[in-house]
Amino acid sequence: MDELVDILDNEGEFTGKTALKSEAHKNGWFHPTVHIWAYTKNGRILIQKRGADKETHPLLWDVSVAGHVGAGEKIMGAAIREVQEEIGLAITENDLEKIGVFKSIHNQGKELTDREFNHTYITELKIPLEKLQKQESEVEALALIPLFQFAEETWGMANSIKYVPHGMEYYKSVIKKIKEKL
C-alpha cells in the first residue's frame, strides 16, 4: 500500500517534507519505520516470513513486525498500529521497550533504494503463536524459534541468507537486549 511518509535527512532528522512511500523508495529518500521484536520468557523469538508480493525481500524471514511510519504519525503510535495490523495483537506503549534507531540502506535495483531509520523495540509475547492473526497481504508465515538458533543464523552467519540483511550489529543489539530480559 502506498502511503504518505515523512522525509528525513541523512542524520534521521525531519526535513518538513513528505512524499508517497513509492516516491521515497524510487528517489532513495530516508524515512522512518518501526521494528518490533517479540520474544517469549522461555527464550524464543517471533520471526515473520515476508509476503511473496512484498517489494523488498519477499519470502525472507524478518523482524516480528515492521512497517512505515505515516506522515505526521508518532513513532510509538505506528509501532502499536503495526503490531495490531500484522499479527492481530493489541499492545500499549508500556509493552514496548526501545532498543534504538538504526540507519538502514537497501539497494534493490535502479527503481528502488530503501533508506530508512528503523525505530526498534522489543516486547514480550504473552500469548501462544496460534492465537496470532497474521495479515495475509503482508505476512507469509510466523514462527517462534529459540533465541540461540536465531543468533547462530543471523550474526553467527550459519544460515543468514534466509533473513533480511539488516547487518550483524543490528541483530546483535536485538539479541543482547532480549537476553537481558530472560
C-alpha positions as CSV (number, residue, x, y, z in Angstrom):
1,M,0.0,0.0,0.0
2,D,1.3,3.4,-1.0
3,E,1.2,5.9,1.9
4,L,2.5,9.3,2.7
5,V,5.7,9.3,4.7
6,D,7.9,12.0,6.3
7,I,11.2,12.5,4.6
8,L,14.3,12.6,6.8
9,D,17.8,13.9,6.2
10,N,21.0,11.7,6.4
11,E,21.0,12.0,10.2
12,G,17.4,11.0,10.7
13,E,16.0,14.5,11.3
14,F,12.7,15.6,9.9
15,T,13.0,17.8,6.8
16,G,9.5,19.1,6.9
17,K,8.8,17.3,3.5
18,T,6.5,14.4,2.8
19,A,6.2,12.0,-0.1
20,L,4.5,8.9,-1.1
21,K,6.4,5.8,0.1
22,S,6.9,4.7,-3.6
23,E,8.4,8.1,-4.4
24,A,10.7,7.9,-1.3
25,H,11.9,4.4,-2.4
26,K,12.4,5.5,-6.1
27,N,14.4,8.5,-5.1
28,G,16.3,6.9,-2.1
29,W,14.9,9.4,0.4
30,F,15.3,8.5,4.1
31,H,12.0,7.9,6.0
32,P,11.1,6.5,9.4
33,T,10.0,2.9,10.1
34,V,9.3,0.8,13.2
35,H,10.6,-2.7,14.0
36,I,9.1,-4.6,16.9
37,W,10.7,-7.9,18.0
38,A,8.5,-10.2,20.1
39,Y,10.1,-12.7,22.5
40,T,8.8,-15.2,25.0
41,K,10.0,-15.7,28.6
42,N,11.2,-19.2,27.6
43,G,13.8,-17.8,25.2
44,R,12.0,-17.9,21.8
45,I,11.8,-15.1,19.3
46,L,8.9,-14.4,16.9
47,I,10.0,-14.1,13.2
48,Q,7.9,-13.4,10.2
49,K,8.3,-14.6,6.6
50,R,7.7,-11.6,4.4
51,G,4.9,-12.0,1.9
52,A,5.6,-13.2,-1.7
53,D,4.3,-9.9,-3.1
54,K,6.5,-7.6,-1.0
55,E,8.5,-5.1,-2.9
56,T,11.6,-5.7,-0.8
57,H,13.0,-9.0,0.4
58,P,10.0,-11.2,-0.5
59,L,9.8,-14.6,1.3
60,L,12.8,-13.8,3.6
61,W,12.5,-14.1,7.4
62,D,12.5,-10.8,9.2
63,V,11.5,-8.9,12.3
64,S,8.4,-10.0,14.1
65,V,6.5,-6.8,13.0
66,A,7.8,-3.9,10.8
67,G,6.2,-1.0,9.0
68,H,6.4,2.5,7.8
69,V,5.5,5.5,10.0
70,G,2.8,7.5,8.3
71,A,3.4,11.2,7.7
72,G,2.8,13.1,10.9
73,E,2.3,9.9,12.9
74,K,4.0,9.4,16.2
75,I,6.7,6.6,16.2
76,M,5.1,4.8,19.2
77,G,1.7,5.1,17.6
78,A,3.0,3.5,14.4
79,A,4.6,0.6,16.4
80,I,1.3,-0.1,18.2
81,R,-0.7,0.1,14.9
82,E,1.7,-2.2,13.0
83,V,1.6,-4.9,15.7
84,Q,-2.2,-4.8,15.6
85,E,-2.3,-4.9,11.8
86,E,0.4,-7.5,11.1
87,I,-0.2,-10.1,13.9
88,G,-3.5,-9.1,15.4
89,L,-2.1,-8.3,18.9
90,A,-3.3,-5.3,20.9
91,I,-0.4,-3.7,22.9
92,T,0.2,-0.4,24.7
93,E,3.2,1.9,25.0
94,N,4.0,0.1,28.3
95,D,4.5,-3.2,26.4
96,L,7.3,-1.7,24.3
97,E,10.9,-1.1,25.2
98,K,13.0,0.8,22.7
99,I,16.4,-0.6,21.7
100,G,17.5,2.2,19.5
101,V,17.3,3.7,16.0
102,F,19.2,2.0,13.2
103,K,20.1,3.6,9.9
104,S,19.4,1.2,7.0
105,I,20.1,1.3,3.3
106,H,19.0,-1.5,1.0
107,N,19.6,-1.0,-2.8
108,Q,17.1,-3.1,-4.6
109,G,18.0,-2.0,-8.2
110,K,17.6,1.1,-10.3
111,E,14.0,1.7,-9.3
112,L,14.2,1.0,-5.6
113,T,16.6,2.2,-2.9
114,D,15.1,1.8,0.5
115,R,16.7,4.2,3.0
116,E,15.2,4.0,6.5
117,F,15.7,4.9,10.1
118,N,14.4,1.8,11.9
119,H,13.0,2.7,15.4
120,T,13.4,-0.7,17.0
121,Y,11.6,-2.1,20.0
122,I,11.2,-5.4,21.9
123,T,8.0,-6.7,23.5
124,E,7.2,-9.8,25.4
125,L,4.8,-12.2,23.6
126,K,2.4,-13.5,26.2
127,I,0.0,-15.5,24.1
128,P,0.6,-18.7,22.1
129,L,1.7,-18.4,18.4
130,E,-1.5,-20.0,17.2
131,K,-3.6,-17.1,18.7
132,L,-1.8,-14.5,16.5
133,Q,-3.7,-13.4,13.3
134,K,-1.2,-12.7,10.5
135,Q,-2.0,-10.1,7.9
136,E,-2.4,-12.2,4.8
137,S,-1.3,-9.4,2.4
138,E,1.9,-8.7,4.3
139,V,3.0,-11.9,6.2
140,E,3.5,-15.3,4.6
141,A,4.2,-17.1,7.9
142,L,5.1,-16.7,11.6
143,A,7.4,-18.8,13.6
144,L,8.8,-19.0,17.1
145,I,12.4,-20.1,17.2
146,P,14.9,-20.5,20.0
147,L,16.9,-17.3,20.5
148,F,20.2,-19.2,20.3
149,Q,19.2,-20.6,16.9
150,F,18.3,-17.1,15.7
151,A,21.7,-15.8,16.9
152,E,23.5,-18.5,15.1
153,E,21.5,-17.9,11.9
154,T,21.8,-14.1,11.8
155,W,25.1,-12.9,13.3
156,G,26.7,-16.3,13.6
157,M,26.1,-16.5,9.8
158,A,25.1,-20.2,9.9
159,N,22.1,-19.5,7.7
160,S,22.0,-15.8,7.1
161,I,20.7,-15.9,3.6
162,K,17.2,-16.8,4.7
163,Y,16.9,-13.5,6.7
164,V,16.6,-9.9,5.6
165,P,20.2,-8.5,5.7
166,H,19.9,-5.9,8.5
167,G,23.6,-6.3,9.4
168,M,25.4,-8.1,12.2
169,E,25.4,-5.1,14.7
170,Y,21.7,-4.7,14.3
171,Y,21.0,-8.4,15.0
172,K,23.5,-8.4,17.9
173,S,21.7,-5.4,19.5
174,V,18.3,-7.2,19.3
175,I,19.6,-10.5,20.7
176,K,21.6,-8.8,23.5
177,K,18.5,-6.8,24.6
178,I,16.3,-9.9,24.6
179,K,18.8,-11.9,26.6
180,E,18.8,-9.2,29.2
181,K,15.1,-9.8,29.7
182,L,15.2,-13.5,30.1
